[in-house]
Amino acid sequence: MMADVTADYIPIAVMLILALIIPFVIIFIVKQITPRNPARFKNTTYEGGKDPIGEAQVRFNVSYYLLAIVFVLFDVEVLFAYPWAVCYKNSAVLGEIPEFTLLAGFAMVIFSIIALLIGDAYAWKKGAFKWTR
């Protein structure tokens, strides 16, 4: 009985060992076969032959981040609305829970109020919808 249980874990152990060994083997092979001809040109940042102008880190306007937050807000809204819409008129679900349409409609209204109105109010307050400042 104990041998059967340990035999079930052999494939997992093999995968774990391979997952730990293969990256090092790949790095070793790449280091062995890559050409080594260092030059000043190869050691530059972009290998473009020109020296970089300015700093590498540019500060972005915060409105881009706020726009990303609004996008995620609406993306999550759609993510949750899609399965709700699929189940809303499903006859199998309606057979099990006759009052499902009323409950589902109420739940979606509450979710929309929480997700959209509060999220939009936050974004509006932070100025995410204004492009010119």
PyMOL commands that place a pseudoatom at each C-alpha (Angstrom):
pseudoatom trace, name=CA, resn=MET, resi=1, chain=A, elem=C, hetatm=0, pos=[0.000, 0.000, 0.000]
pseudoatom trace, name=CA, resn=MET, resi=2, chain=A, elem=C, hetatm=0, pos=[2.783, 2.429, 0.906]
pseudoatom trace, name=CA, resn=ALA, resi=3, chain=A, elem=C, hetatm=0, pos=[4.644, 1.641, -2.321]
pseudoatom trace, name=CA, resn=ASP, resi=4, chain=A, elem=C, hetatm=0, pos=[1.578, 2.656, -4.348]
pseudoatom trace, name=CA, resn=VAL, resi=5, chain=A, elem=C, hetatm=0, pos=[1.398, 6.033, -2.620]
pseudoatom trace, name=CA, resn=THR, resi=6, chain=A, elem=C, hetatm=0, pos=[5.075, 6.791, -3.157]
pseudoatom trace, name=CA, resn=ALA, resi=7, chain=A, elem=C, hetatm=0, pos=[4.853, 5.641, -6.780]
pseudoatom trace, name=CA, resn=ASP, resi=8, chain=A, elem=C, hetatm=0, pos=[2.267, 8.352, -7.362]
pseudoatom trace, name=CA, resn=TYR, resi=9, chain=A, elem=C, hetatm=0, pos=[4.801, 11.007, -6.353]
pseudoatom trace, name=CA, resn=ILE, resi=10, chain=A, elem=C, hetatm=0, pos=[7.598, 9.811, -8.657]
pseudoatom trace, name=CA, resn=PRO, resi=11, chain=A, elem=C, hetatm=0, pos=[6.433, 11.868, -11.681]
pseudoatom trace, name=CA, resn=ILE, resi=12, chain=A, elem=C, hetatm=0, pos=[6.187, 14.970, -9.475]
pseudoatom trace, name=CA, resn=ALA, resi=13, chain=A, elem=C, hetatm=0, pos=[9.704, 14.399, -8.145]
pseudoatom trace, name=CA, resn=VAL, resi=14, chain=A, elem=C, hetatm=0, pos=[11.058, 13.908, -11.664]
pseudoatom trace, name=CA, resn=MET, resi=15, chain=A, elem=C, hetatm=0, pos=[9.396, 17.136, -12.839]
pseudoatom trace, name=CA, resn=LEU, resi=16, chain=A, elem=C, hetatm=0, pos=[10.769, 19.017, -9.827]
pseudoatom trace, name=CA, resn=ILE, resi=17, chain=A, elem=C, hetatm=0, pos=[14.289, 17.759, -10.447]
pseudoatom trace, name=CA, resn=LEU, resi=18, chain=A, elem=C, hetatm=0, pos=[14.066, 18.620, -14.149]
pseudoatom trace, name=CA, resn=ALA, resi=19, chain=A, elem=C, hetatm=0, pos=[12.690, 22.064, -13.345]
pseudoatom trace, name=CA, resn=LEU, resi=20, chain=A, elem=C, hetatm=0, pos=[15.653, 22.710, -11.079]
pseudoatom trace, name=CA, resn=ILE, resi=21, chain=A, elem=C, hetatm=0, pos=[18.322, 21.312, -13.414]
pseudoatom trace, name=CA, resn=ILE, resi=22, chain=A, elem=C, hetatm=0, pos=[17.230, 22.435, -16.905]
pseudoatom trace, name=CA, resn=PRO, resi=23, chain=A, elem=C, hetatm=0, pos=[17.709, 26.222, -16.397]
pseudoatom trace, name=CA, resn=PHE, resi=24, chain=A, elem=C, hetatm=0, pos=[21.300, 25.728, -15.269]
pseudoatom trace, name=CA, resn=VAL, resi=25, chain=A, elem=C, hetatm=0, pos=[21.998, 23.383, -18.174]
pseudoatom trace, name=CA, resn=ILE, resi=26, chain=A, elem=C, hetatm=0, pos=[20.578, 25.919, -20.639]
pseudoatom trace, name=CA, resn=ILE, resi=27, chain=A, elem=C, hetatm=0, pos=[22.650, 28.750, -19.138]
pseudoatom trace, name=CA, resn=PHE, resi=28, chain=A, elem=C, hetatm=0, pos=[25.782, 26.591, -19.312]
pseudoatom trace, name=CA, resn=ILE, resi=29, chain=A, elem=C, hetatm=0, pos=[25.146, 25.664, -22.974]
pseudoatom trace, name=CA, resn=VAL, resi=30, chain=A, elem=C, hetatm=0, pos=[24.471, 29.281, -23.945]
pseudoatom trace, name=CA, resn=LYS, resi=31, chain=A, elem=C, hetatm=0, pos=[27.674, 30.448, -22.261]
pseudoatom trace, name=CA, resn=GLN, resi=32, chain=A, elem=C, hetatm=0, pos=[29.631, 27.774, -24.135]
pseudoatom trace, name=CA, resn=ILE, resi=33, chain=A, elem=C, hetatm=0, pos=[28.288, 28.473, -27.624]
pseudoatom trace, name=CA, resn=THR, resi=34, chain=A, elem=C, hetatm=0, pos=[27.942, 32.274, -27.658]
pseudoatom trace, name=CA, resn=PRO, resi=35, chain=A, elem=C, hetatm=0, pos=[30.706, 34.181, -29.436]
pseudoatom trace, name=CA, resn=ARG, resi=36, chain=A, elem=C, hetatm=0, pos=[32.936, 36.291, -27.236]
pseudoatom trace, name=CA, resn=ASN, resi=37, chain=A, elem=C, hetatm=0, pos=[34.211, 39.368, -29.048]
pseudoatom trace, name=CA, resn=PRO, resi=38, chain=A, elem=C, hetatm=0, pos=[33.872, 42.294, -26.668]
pseudoatom trace, name=CA, resn=ALA, resi=39, chain=A, elem=C, hetatm=0, pos=[34.323, 45.725, -28.128]
pseudoatom trace, name=CA, resn=ARG, resi=40, chain=A, elem=C, hetatm=0, pos=[33.480, 49.263, -27.106]
pseudoatom trace, name=CA, resn=PHE, resi=41, chain=A, elem=C, hetatm=0, pos=[30.533, 49.154, -29.477]
pseudoatom trace, name=CA, resn=LYS, resi=42, chain=A, elem=C, hetatm=0, pos=[29.192, 45.926, -27.949]
pseudoatom trace, name=CA, resn=ASN, resi=43, chain=A, elem=C, hetatm=0, pos=[29.410, 47.321, -24.426]
pseudoatom trace, name=CA, resn=THR, resi=44, chain=A, elem=C, hetatm=0, pos=[27.230, 50.359, -25.161]
pseudoatom trace, name=CA, resn=THR, resi=45, chain=A, elem=C, hetatm=0, pos=[23.722, 50.496, -23.805]
pseudoatom trace, name=CA, resn=TYR, resi=46, chain=A, elem=C, hetatm=0, pos=[21.746, 50.086, -27.013]
pseudoatom trace, name=CA, resn=GLU, resi=47, chain=A, elem=C, hetatm=0, pos=[24.426, 48.850, -29.440]
pseudoatom trace, name=CA, resn=GLY, resi=48, chain=A, elem=C, hetatm=0, pos=[23.364, 51.674, -31.733]
pseudoatom trace, name=CA, resn=GLY, resi=49, chain=A, elem=C, hetatm=0, pos=[26.742, 53.285, -32.038]
pseudoatom trace, name=CA, resn=LYS, resi=50, chain=A, elem=C, hetatm=0, pos=[25.607, 56.550, -30.469]
pseudoatom trace, name=CA, resn=ASP, resi=51, chain=A, elem=C, hetatm=0, pos=[25.935, 57.704, -26.916]
pseudoatom trace, name=CA, resn=PRO, resi=52, chain=A, elem=C, hetatm=0, pos=[22.583, 58.015, -25.126]
pseudoatom trace, name=CA, resn=ILE, resi=53, chain=A, elem=C, hetatm=0, pos=[21.181, 61.528, -24.771]
pseudoatom trace, name=CA, resn=GLY, resi=54, chain=A, elem=C, hetatm=0, pos=[19.447, 62.447, -21.517]
pseudoatom trace, name=CA, resn=GLU, resi=55, chain=A, elem=C, hetatm=0, pos=[18.488, 60.243, -18.632]
pseudoatom trace, name=CA, resn=ALA, resi=56, chain=A, elem=C, hetatm=0, pos=[17.276, 56.693, -18.966]
pseudoatom trace, name=CA, resn=GLN, resi=57, chain=A, elem=C, hetatm=0, pos=[14.335, 57.145, -16.599]
pseudoatom trace, name=CA, resn=VAL, resi=58, chain=A, elem=C, hetatm=0, pos=[11.597, 59.445, -17.825]
pseudoatom trace, name=CA, resn=ARG, resi=59, chain=A, elem=C, hetatm=0, pos=[8.835, 60.562, -15.474]
pseudoatom trace, name=CA, resn=PHE, resi=60, chain=A, elem=C, hetatm=0, pos=[5.380, 59.937, -16.882]
pseudoatom trace, name=CA, resn=ASN, resi=61, chain=A, elem=C, hetatm=0, pos=[2.349, 62.020, -16.131]
pseudoatom trace, name=CA, resn=VAL, resi=62, chain=A, elem=C, hetatm=0, pos=[0.203, 60.534, -13.367]
pseudoatom trace, name=CA, resn=SER, resi=63, chain=A, elem=C, hetatm=0, pos=[-2.875, 60.676, -15.622]
pseudoatom trace, name=CA, resn=TYR, resi=64, chain=A, elem=C, hetatm=0, pos=[-1.564, 57.631, -17.493]
pseudoatom trace, name=CA, resn=TYR, resi=65, chain=A, elem=C, hetatm=0, pos=[-1.613, 55.614, -14.278]
pseudoatom trace, name=CA, resn=LEU, resi=66, chain=A, elem=C, hetatm=0, pos=[-5.082, 56.870, -13.396]
pseudoatom trace, name=CA, resn=LEU, resi=67, chain=A, elem=C, hetatm=0, pos=[-6.291, 55.907, -16.851]
pseudoatom trace, name=CA, resn=ALA, resi=68, chain=A, elem=C, hetatm=0, pos=[-4.858, 52.424, -16.302]
pseudoatom trace, name=CA, resn=ILE, resi=69, chain=A, elem=C, hetatm=0, pos=[-6.766, 52.172, -13.005]
pseudoatom trace, name=CA, resn=VAL, resi=70, chain=A, elem=C, hetatm=0, pos=[-10.010, 53.156, -14.758]
pseudoatom trace, name=CA, resn=PHE, resi=71, chain=A, elem=C, hetatm=0, pos=[-9.323, 50.565, -17.459]
pseudoatom trace, name=CA, resn=VAL, resi=72, chain=A, elem=C, hetatm=0, pos=[-8.802, 47.871, -14.830]
pseudoatom trace, name=CA, resn=LEU, resi=73, chain=A, elem=C, hetatm=0, pos=[-12.021, 48.966, -13.114]
pseudoatom trace, name=CA, resn=PHE, resi=74, chain=A, elem=C, hetatm=0, pos=[-14.080, 48.499, -16.276]
pseudoatom trace, name=CA, resn=ASP, resi=75, chain=A, elem=C, hetatm=0, pos=[-12.186, 45.334, -17.167]
pseudoatom trace, name=CA, resn=VAL, resi=76, chain=A, elem=C, hetatm=0, pos=[-13.073, 43.767, -13.829]
pseudoatom trace, name=CA, resn=GLU, resi=77, chain=A, elem=C, hetatm=0, pos=[-16.662, 44.912, -14.293]
pseudoatom trace, name=CA, resn=VAL, resi=78, chain=A, elem=C, hetatm=0, pos=[-16.879, 43.045, -17.602]
pseudoatom trace, name=CA, resn=LEU, resi=79, chain=A, elem=C, hetatm=0, pos=[-15.070, 40.076, -16.101]
pseudoatom trace, name=CA, resn=PHE, resi=80, chain=A, elem=C, hetatm=0, pos=[-17.797, 39.688, -13.493]
pseudoatom trace, name=CA, resn=ALA, resi=81, chain=A, elem=C, hetatm=0, pos=[-20.702, 40.699, -15.745]
pseudoatom trace, name=CA, resn=TYR, resi=82, chain=A, elem=C, hetatm=0, pos=[-20.054, 38.056, -18.390]
pseudoatom trace, name=CA, resn=PRO, resi=83, chain=A, elem=C, hetatm=0, pos=[-20.711, 34.932, -16.263]
pseudoatom trace, name=CA, resn=TRP, resi=84, chain=A, elem=C, hetatm=0, pos=[-23.668, 36.714, -14.706]
pseudoatom trace, name=CA, resn=ALA, resi=85, chain=A, elem=C, hetatm=0, pos=[-25.132, 37.364, -18.149]
pseudoatom trace, name=CA, resn=VAL, resi=86, chain=A, elem=C, hetatm=0, pos=[-24.560, 33.756, -19.197]
pseudoatom trace, name=CA, resn=CYS, resi=87, chain=A, elem=C, hetatm=0, pos=[-26.376, 32.383, -16.138]
pseudoatom trace, name=CA, resn=TYR, resi=88, chain=A, elem=C, hetatm=0, pos=[-29.131, 35.006, -16.121]
pseudoatom trace, name=CA, resn=LYS, resi=89, chain=A, elem=C, hetatm=0, pos=[-31.378, 33.242, -18.653]
pseudoatom trace, name=CA, resn=ASN, resi=90, chain=A, elem=C, hetatm=0, pos=[-30.019, 29.710, -18.211]
pseudoatom trace, name=CA, resn=SER, resi=91, chain=A, elem=C, hetatm=0, pos=[-32.924, 27.291, -17.866]
pseudoatom trace, name=CA, resn=ALA, resi=92, chain=A, elem=C, hetatm=0, pos=[-30.918, 24.875, -15.698]
pseudoatom trace, name=CA, resn=VAL, resi=93, chain=A, elem=C, hetatm=0, pos=[-30.219, 27.607, -13.161]
pseudoatom trace, name=CA, resn=LEU, resi=94, chain=A, elem=C, hetatm=0, pos=[-33.806, 28.882, -13.308]
pseudoatom trace, name=CA, resn=GLY, resi=95, chain=A, elem=C, hetatm=0, pos=[-35.077, 25.339, -12.677]
pseudoatom trace, name=CA, resn=GLU, resi=96, chain=A, elem=C, hetatm=0, pos=[-33.015, 25.069, -9.489]
pseudoatom trace, name=CA, resn=ILE, resi=97, chain=A, elem=C, hetatm=0, pos=[-33.614, 28.587, -8.175]
pseudoatom trace, name=CA, resn=PRO, resi=98, chain=A, elem=C, hetatm=0, pos=[-36.874, 30.089, -9.526]
pseudoatom trace, name=CA, resn=GLU, resi=99, chain=A, elem=C, hetatm=0, pos=[-36.207, 33.516, -8.039]
pseudoatom trace, name=CA, resn=PHE, resi=100, chain=A, elem=C, hetatm=0, pos=[-32.700, 33.628, -9.540]
pseudoatom trace, name=CA, resn=THR, resi=101, chain=A, elem=C, hetatm=0, pos=[-33.488, 36.418, -12.025]
pseudoatom trace, name=CA, resn=LEU, resi=102, chain=A, elem=C, hetatm=0, pos=[-34.603, 38.746, -9.243]
pseudoatom trace, name=CA, resn=LEU, resi=103, chain=A, elem=C, hetatm=0, pos=[-31.626, 37.875, -7.039]
pseudoatom trace, name=CA, resn=ALA, resi=104, chain=A, elem=C, hetatm=0, pos=[-29.165, 38.089, -9.913]
pseudoatom trace, name=CA, resn=GLY, resi=105, chain=A, elem=C, hetatm=0, pos=[-30.564, 41.405, -11.080]
pseudoatom trace, name=CA, resn=PHE, resi=106, chain=A, elem=C, hetatm=0, pos=[-30.352, 42.831, -7.569]
pseudoatom trace, name=CA, resn=ALA, resi=107, chain=A, elem=C, hetatm=0, pos=[-26.799, 41.535, -7.125]
pseudoatom trace, name=CA, resn=MET, resi=108, chain=A, elem=C, hetatm=0, pos=[-25.695, 43.039, -10.442]
pseudoatom trace, name=CA, resn=VAL, resi=109, chain=A, elem=C, hetatm=0, pos=[-27.230, 46.402, -9.568]
pseudoatom trace, name=CA, resn=ILE, resi=110, chain=A, elem=C, hetatm=0, pos=[-25.430, 46.420, -6.220]
pseudoatom trace, name=CA, resn=PHE, resi=111, chain=A, elem=C, hetatm=0, pos=[-22.165, 45.351, -7.861]
pseudoatom trace, name=CA, resn=SER, resi=112, chain=A, elem=C, hetatm=0, pos=[-22.496, 48.006, -10.548]
pseudoatom trace, name=CA, resn=ILE, resi=113, chain=A, elem=C, hetatm=0, pos=[-23.146, 50.663, -7.935]
pseudoatom trace, name=CA, resn=ILE, resi=114, chain=A, elem=C, hetatm=0, pos=[-20.131, 49.607, -5.913]
pseudoatom trace, name=CA, resn=ALA, resi=115, chain=A, elem=C, hetatm=0, pos=[-17.752, 49.023, -8.820]
pseudoatom trace, name=CA, resn=LEU, resi=116, chain=A, elem=C, hetatm=0, pos=[-18.753, 51.703, -11.254]
pseudoatom trace, name=CA, resn=LEU, resi=117, chain=A, elem=C, hetatm=0, pos=[-20.074, 54.596, -9.237]
pseudoatom trace, name=CA, resn=ILE, resi=118, chain=A, elem=C, hetatm=0, pos=[-17.523, 54.470, -6.452]
pseudoatom trace, name=CA, resn=GLY, resi=119, chain=A, elem=C, hetatm=0, pos=[-14.690, 53.727, -8.895]
pseudoatom trace, name=CA, resn=ASP, resi=120, chain=A, elem=C, hetatm=0, pos=[-15.787, 56.503, -11.234]
pseudoatom trace, name=CA, resn=ALA, resi=121, chain=A, elem=C, hetatm=0, pos=[-16.181, 58.914, -8.337]
pseudoatom trace, name=CA, resn=TYR, resi=122, chain=A, elem=C, hetatm=0, pos=[-12.643, 58.113, -7.214]
pseudoatom trace, name=CA, resn=ALA, resi=123, chain=A, elem=C, hetatm=0, pos=[-11.241, 58.565, -10.715]
pseudoatom trace, name=CA, resn=TRP, resi=124, chain=A, elem=C, hetatm=0, pos=[-13.229, 61.787, -11.220]
pseudoatom trace, name=CA, resn=LYS, resi=125, chain=A, elem=C, hetatm=0, pos=[-11.971, 63.166, -7.906]
pseudoatom trace, name=CA, resn=LYS, resi=126, chain=A, elem=C, hetatm=0, pos=[-8.367, 62.344, -8.867]
pseudoatom trace, name=CA, resn=GLY, resi=127, chain=A, elem=C, hetatm=0, pos=[-8.838, 63.986, -12.276]
pseudoatom trace, name=CA, resn=ALA, resi=128, chain=A, elem=C, hetatm=0, pos=[-8.381, 60.894, -14.413]
pseudoatom trace, name=CA, resn=PHE, resi=129, chain=A, elem=C, hetatm=0, pos=[-10.875, 62.126, -17.009]
pseudoatom trace, name=CA, resn=LYS, resi=130, chain=A, elem=C, hetatm=0, pos=[-9.168, 65.512, -17.577]
pseudoatom trace, name=CA, resn=TRP, resi=131, chain=A, elem=C, hetatm=0, pos=[-6.464, 65.435, -20.235]
pseudoatom trace, name=CA, resn=THR, resi=132, chain=A, elem=C, hetatm=0, pos=[-5.423, 69.049, -20.055]
pseudoatom trace, name=CA, resn=ARG, resi=133, chain=A, elem=C, hetatm=0, pos=[-4.231, 70.372, -16.740]
for i in range(1, 133): cmd.bond("trace and resi %d" % i, "trace and resi %d" % (i + 1))
show_as sticks, trace
zoom trace
